[in-house]
Amino acid sequence: MPAAPRKKTISPQRRELYFFSLYRLLEACLLALVAFSPVGEMLVRLREPTLLQGMVVLYMIAAVALLVAGYRSRLPPPTQAAIGLAIDILVAAGTLGTTTGSQGGIALLLLFNVGAGALILPQRAGIGFALTAALVMLGDSLLLRTFDLENARPLAESVMFAVTYLATAVLCELLSRQVLESQALAEQRGEELASQAEINELVIRRMKTGILVVDGEHRIKVCNEAAWALLGKPSPDRRELADVANGLHRSLMAWRRGRGEIPKAMTLADGAPEVLPRFVSLSLTDNLFLIFLDDSRMYSDRAEELTLATLGRLSASIAHEIRNPLAAINYSVQLLEEANELQDADRRLLEIIHTQCQRMDGIVRDILGLARRERSQPETIDVGQFARRFVDEYRASHPLETDILQAVAERSTLAMADPRHLHQVLTILVQNALTYGRMPGEPARVTVAVRTAPPGSPPELDVIDRGPGIPAAVASQIFTPFFTTSEHGTGLGLYIAQQLCEANQCTLSYQPVPGGGSCFRIVLPQGMTLVQDAPSGHMNMA
C-alpha cells in the first residue's frame, strides 16, 4: 500500500511572518483611507496631502509584495521581517511629518509592528528596531514642541510610548524564545513517540505469539507475522474475521456474549498448529478487541520441561539409593570370582551379574548427569587439536580391537566451548557410533572430523560412521528423552548431548550420509568463533 504524501509543514516563524504581513496590509489600507477619502480630514489634518498619498501608494505596494514574498521568497523570515519593520518605521515617520494630530494613532499602530518584529528577529535586532521607533516618536514630539507648540502632545506621552516599545520588544523576544523551545521539545517528543511506535510495531510483528486487532464488526485491523502464519497466510485483501477464520469469529462472538466463557483450542488453517485464543477488550464501547493466538505446542513443551525436571530430581534420588546396594553387589561378585571351587556355570552366572551391574551403574551415571548438569564455562579451544587429542585418549582407554576411530582436521579452528562438556558430548556420540554404526559382521569405522568451512563461518565438528544409518521415522525422535530402539539403552545419551550443546550455545543435529551411514554435527555459534589460518597465523573475528 503506497504511503500517503506528507503534508508540508509551516515553521512558526513563517506563520508569524504571514500574520505580520497581513497586519501591515491592514495598516496600509487605514492610511489609504486617511489619505484618499474625506473621512481622513475628519480624523487628522493633512499638511502635505500629495506627499502622503504617494507614500501610502508605495506602502500599499510594499505590503502586498511582502505578503507574497512570505511564501515564495527564499529569504529567511528574520530578513523579511527586518525589511518590513524598517519600511513600517519609515512610513510612520513620514505620516507623522505630513499630518497633524496623528501621533497617538500612529504610535499605537506601530506598537504591534515592534512586537511582531521582536517575535521573529534576533534579540539585538528586535531591541534595535524598538529603540529606532522610540526615537522616531520622541523626535516628532521634540520637533512639534520646537516649531508647532500648539499641536504638540505632552512629552511624557512620547516617553511612555518609547518605554512601551522597548518593553514590548523584550517581552515578545522572551515569548518567542519560549515558543521555539516548546516547539523543539514537541518535535523531539514527537520523534521519540514515532520511534517508540516503530519499535512497538517491530516487536509486535516479530513476536512468536500471534496478535490480531479487530473492530466491533470483526474486521481485522492489525495482524502480525505469527498470526498471519497461524491463519494459513491469507490474502491481505481478506479482512473479515469470519472469512479468514470462522471458528475464531464464533469464539469471539461467544466470548463477547458470555464475558467469562473460556475459549477452546482450535486449528485455524490446514497444516497450522493448534492455537489457544485469548481475547481482551481495548475499549469500553466494544469497538476494538485484541486477540492473542498462543501456539499450544509452547504449553506442551513447557509441561514436558517441568515433567522432565521433576523426573530428573526423582530419578536422582532413586539413583542415589540404588548406587549403594549396587556397589555392594558388584564387590561381592568380585570376591566370589576369586574362589577356586566355583564351577564354570557358576562363573558364567557371576559374569552375567557383573555385566548387568556395570550396565546399571552406567544408567545411574546418565541419570545423575541429567540431574546435575553443571553450568558451562567456555574457553578458547582449537577444535582440530581437541578432536585429535580426544581420539588418542579414547583409543588408550577403550580397546577398539578391529574397529577404526580416526580424527580429521585440515585446518586450525578456534572456538569458544566448555572442553569438559564437549568431551562428554563426543564420548556419547562416539560410543553410539561404535555400538550402532556398523554393518553386520564388519568393523565400525568412525571419523571425528572438523568440517572445512569458508572463513568467517562457524566451525562444525562431525562424528561420522559408515553403518546402516537411521530411518527417517526414528531420526525425528532420537533426541527425545528415554527414547531408544535398543534393549540395553536408556534413551538419555543423545538428549544429554543436545542439552550440553545448548548450554554452550551450540547446536547438535543429525545429518544422513549419502551412500549409507550417519553424521551427528555440532555447530558452534558464529558470534563466538575465532577463525585462524594455519599457514599465515592471521586471526579474524567471525
N, C-alpha and C positions, 0 to 999 in steps of 0.2 A: 504494500500500500504506500503510495508516494506521500512524502511528508508535506504538510501544509506550509505554504510560504510564510516566512517570518514577517511579522508586522514591523514596519520601520518605526523605531522609537525616536522621540524628540528629546533632546537633552533639556534639563531645567533652564539653562541659560538661553537656549533658543526660544523656549516658551516665554520666558520673561521678556526677551527682546521683542517678541511678537506683540505682546500687550503694551509694551513701552511705545512701539511704533504706532499702534492704534491710538494711544493717548495723544501722541504728537499730532496725528492726523485730526483728532478732535480739537486740539488747540488751534491748529491752522484754520479749521472751519469757524471757530469762535472769533479769531482775529479777522477772518474774511467777512463775518457778519458785522464786525465793528467798522471795517474799512470800506465796505461797499454798500451798506444798507442804511436807511435813515435811523434805524434803531441805534446804530453806533453813536450818532450825535447825541442821543438821549443819555448814553452811559458815560461817555468821556468827551473831552474837547480835543478835536484834531488840529494840531498845529501845522503839520506837513502831510495833508491827506494823500498827495500824489506819491510821495516817498513811501508812506505807509502802505499804500496799495501795491506798489511794485515789490516791496519787501514781503508782503503777505503772499503774493503770487509765487515768488521764488520759494517761500517757506512751504507752500502747498505742494509744489513740485518735489521739493526735497523730502517732505513727509511721505509722499507716495513712493518715491524711489527707495527710501529707507525701509518701507514696509515690504516692498517686493524683494529687496536685497536680503531681507532677513531669512528668506527661504532659498533664494537662488545664488546669492553671492558666496564665494568661498572664504571671504574674510571671517575671522573668528568673531564671535559675539562681542567680546570686550572692545575690539577695534570699532565695530559698527556702533556700539553704544557710545564710545568716546566721540566719534564723529557727530552723531545725532545730538548729544548733550552740548557739544560746542556750538552747533547751529542753534539750539534752543536758547542758550545764554546770549548769543549774538542777537537773535530775533527779539529776546526780552529787552536787551539794552536798546535796540532800535525802536521798539514800541514805546519804551519809556521816554526816549528822546523826541518822538513825533507826536506824543499825546500828552494831555494834562489830566490828572485825576485817575490814572490807571495803575498807580504804583501798588496799591493793595491787591487788586485782582491779579496783576502780573506776578506779584510775589507769591501768591497762593498757588497759581498755576505752575510756577517754576519749582515749588516745593516738591511736587510729585516727580518732576524730572530728576531732581537731585537725588531723591530716594531711590528711584528706579535705576539710575546710573550706578549708585553705590552697591546695589544688589548684583550688578553684572561686572563692574570694573574691579580691579585690584584695590586694596585699601588706600594706598597713597594717591592713586588716580581719582578715586571717589572723593576723598577729602579735598584734593586739589580743585576739582570742579565745584565742590560745595563752597570752598573759600572764594573761588572766582565769582560765583553767583552772589555771595555775600558782599564782595567788593562792588559789584555792579549796583546792588541796592543801596549801599552806603554812598557810592559815588553819585548816583542820581539824586539822593537826598541832599547831599552837600552842594551839588550844582544848583538845585532849586533854591536852597537857602541863600545861595550867593546871588543868583540872577533873577529869581522869581519867588520872593519870600511869601507872597500872598498864597500861592498854590503849594507851597512846601508842606510836607507832612512832618509830624514830630520825629526828631532824630532817634528817639528811644524806640519808635516802631521799627525803623530800619535796622537798628542794632538787634532787636529781638528777632527779626526775620533772619539776620545773619547768623545769630546763635542757633536758631532753629534749623537752618541749613546744615550747619556743622554737626549738630546733634543727630539730625535725621540721617546724614551720611554715615556716621559711626554706628548707629543702631542698625541701619539696613545692612551695613557690611558684616556686622556680627550675626545678624539673622541669615544672611547669605551663606556665611561660613557654616552655621549650624545646619542649614538646609543641605549643603553639599556633603557634610559629614554624615547626615542622616541618609542621604541618597546613596553614598558609598557603602554605608553599613547595610542598607536594604539590598543593594546589589550583591554584596558579599554573602548575606544570609540567603538571598535567592540562589546564588551559585552553589552554596553549601546544601541547600534543600534539593536543588536539581541533582547534585552529585549523590546525595543520600538516596534520592528516588531511583537513580540509575543503579546504585549498589543494591537497593532492596529488590529492584526488578531482576537484576542478575542473580541474586541469591535465590529468589523465588523460582526463577527459571531453571536454576541448576539443582534445586532440591530434589532428593530422591523420593520424597513424599509428593504424590500428585495433589495439585491445588487447582480448584475451579472456583470462579466467582460468577454467580448467576443472579439475574434480577428477579423481580416478583413474578414475571411471566415465564421464568425458567429459560431465559436466553443467556447463552454463555458470553460473559464479558471478558474474562481473563482465563487463560489455560496455560499452565507451564508445560515443560517438555515431558516430565514424568507422567502427568495426567493425559497428555496427548498420546503417549505410547500405551497407557493403560486403556484408553478408549479405542484403541485399534487404529491410531493415526488417521482420523477422519479429515476430510477436506476442510480448509479454513472457511469455506462458504457455509458450511453446516453449523448454524449457531443455536438451533433449537435443541435443548437437552433431551426432549422426548424423541427426537430424531436420531441423535447421536447415541444415547444410552437410555432406552426406555425404562429399564429396571431401576436405574438410578433416579430417573424422573419420578417414578411411582414411589420410591422410597423417600424422596424429599417431600412429596405431597403428603405421605402418611406421617412423616415427622412434623410437618407444619400443622397438621390437624391434631395430632396427638400430643405434641410438645413433651415427650417423655418416652416415646417408643424407641427402643434400641435398634438401630439399623442392622440388618443381617449381611453377612459376607456374600459377595456376588462376583460373577465374571462379566466384564463389560464388553468383551470382544473375543472372537475366536483366537485361540492361541495366547491370549493375555492371561497373566496370573490372577488369582482370586484376590479381591480387594475388600477391605472393610471400610465403608464410608463413615465419615463423621461430619455433622452439619453444625454450623454456627451462624446465627443471625447477626448481620452487621448494622442493622438499623431497627428502630422501634416500629417502623411503619411496614415492615416485611417487604421492603423493596430491594434488598440486597442480601445474598447468602453466600457464605464461604463453605466450600466442600473440601474436606481432606480425604484423599484416597490412599489409605495405608495398605501396602503390599502385605498380605497375610503371611508371606514367607519370612518377613522380618520377625514376626511374633513366634513362628515355629522355630526359627534359628535361635532366637533368644531363649525360648523354652529348652531347646536342645543344649545350649551352653549351660544353662542352670542345672539341667539334669546331669550333664557330664561333670560339672563341678561338684555337685553333690555326690555323684557316683565315685568320683576320684577321691574325695575325702573318706567316703565309706570304705572304698577298696583299700586305701592306705591303712586305715585302722585294722581291717581284716588281714592285710598283708603282714603287718607287724605281729599279729597273733599267730599267723601261720609260720613265720620265719623261724621262730624259736623251736617249736617241735620238729620242723623240717630239718634244722641243723642237727638236732639230736638223732633223728632217724638216719641221716647221712653219716654221722660219726659212728653210730652203731653198726651200720653196714660195712664201713671200712674196717672196724675191729673184727667183724665176723669173717671178712675176706682173708684175714691173716691166719685163721685157723687152718691146720693141716688136715684134719679128719673130715673136711667137708667133701661131699660128693659133687661130681660135675653138674648134676641137675640143680643142686642147691646153689652152686656158684653162679649158675645161669640166672637163677631167680634173684640172687643178690645183685648181679649186674643190671637186671631189669629195674630193681628198686633204686639202685644208684643213678641210673639214667633218668628215671622219672623224677627223682629228687632234684637232679640238675635242671630238668625242664621246668619244674615248679619254681625253682629258685630264679630262673630266667623270667618267668611270668611275674613273680613278685618284684623283681627289679624293674620290669617295664611299668608296672602299676605305680611303684614308688617314684619312678622317673616322671610319670604323668602327673602325679600329685605334687611333686617337689621340684618343679621346673624353676631353675634359678634365672635371675634377671641377666640378660645378655650384657657382656662387657666387650664391645667391639674394639678391635685394634687393627692396625695396618698389617696385612699379611700378603706374601707373594703366593698367589693361588697355585701357580705351577710347582713351586718348591714344596708347598704344603701337600699337594696331591702326590708328588713323588715320595715325600717322607712318610705319608700315610701308608702308601702301598708297601714300602720297605718294612714299616713296623707291623703291618698286618701279616705280611709273609712270615716274619720272625715269630709272631705269637700264635699263628693259626697254620698248622701244616696243610698245605694245599694238595699234596700228592700230585696227581696228573692235571689238576685244574690250573688255569692260567689267569693271573691277575697282573695287569701292567698299567703304567701311567704314561700319558701322552700330553706334553705341554710344549708347544712350538715357540712360545714367547713368554717373557716375564710379564705377569699381570698382577698389579697391586689392587687390593680391595679392602674394604672395612668389614670385618666379621669377627665374631667370637670364636677363636680357634677350638675351644672345648665343644661348643655347640656344633660347629662344622665337622669336627672329628666324629661326634656322636651320630650326626646325620649320615656321613659317609659310611660309618660302620653298619648302620641299619641297611642302607641301600646295597652295599657290597655283600653283606650276609644274605639278603634276599636274592641277589643276582646269582651268587654261588649255589644257593639252595634250589631256586626255582628256574633260573635262567640257563638251563642246559637241555639239550636234546637227549632223548632216551639212549642210554648206552654210550654217550660221548662226554668227554670232559667239558667243564664250564670254561668259557672264555669271556673274561670281564675286563673292561677298559675304563679307567678313570681318566677322562680327557678334559683339558681346558680348551674350550672351543674358541677357535680363532675368529675374532670379530673386528669390524672396522674400528680405527682409532676413535675414541670418544664414546664407543658403545659399552654397555655394561658387560662385565665378564660373565661367562657361562661355564659351569662345571657339570659335566655329564658323567653318568655311570651307565655304561652300555654293556649289554650281554647279547649273546647270539643264540638265545633259547627260542622257545615256541612263541613268545610274545604273550600279550594279554588280550583276551577278547574285548570287543568294544563294550558289551553289556557289563563286563566286570570292571573295565578301566574307569567307568564313571563312578564307581563306589570304592575304589581301593584306598582312598584317604578317609573313608568313614570309620570312626572308631568301632572296634570289635567286629569289623567285617573281615572275614578270612575265608579262603577256599581250601585251606589246609587243615588236616586234623590235628596238627601239632602247633599251629599258630594261635596267637592271641588276638590278632587284628588290631594291635596297638602300634606296631612298629612304624608304618608309614604315617599314621596320624601324628605320632610324636615327632617324626622327622619334619612334617609340614608345620607343626606348631613351633618347632625350634627355628625353622626358616623364617616364619612370620615374625618371631621375636627379634630377628636380626634384619628385618625389612628386606628379606629375600623372598623369592617365590620358588616353589617346588612343583613341578608338573611332569606328567607322563607324556612321552613322545614315542609313537610307534616307529620302528626302524624298517625302512623298505628292505625286502628280502628276508625278513624274519628277525626277531629279537625285540628288545625293549630298551628304552632310554629314559632315565629319570634325570631331568635337567634342573639345576639350581642356578637361578639368575639373581645376581646382586643388584641392588638399586643403582640406577645411573647417577643420581645426585651424590652418592657417597663412594664413587670409584675413582681410582687413580690409574692411569694407563702409562706404562713406561716401555719404551722401545729398547730391546736388549742391545743392539749394536751401538746406538748413539748415547743411550742413557738419558735421553731427553724425556722429561716428565710433563704431562698435560693433565689438567683437571677436567674431568668429564662432567 
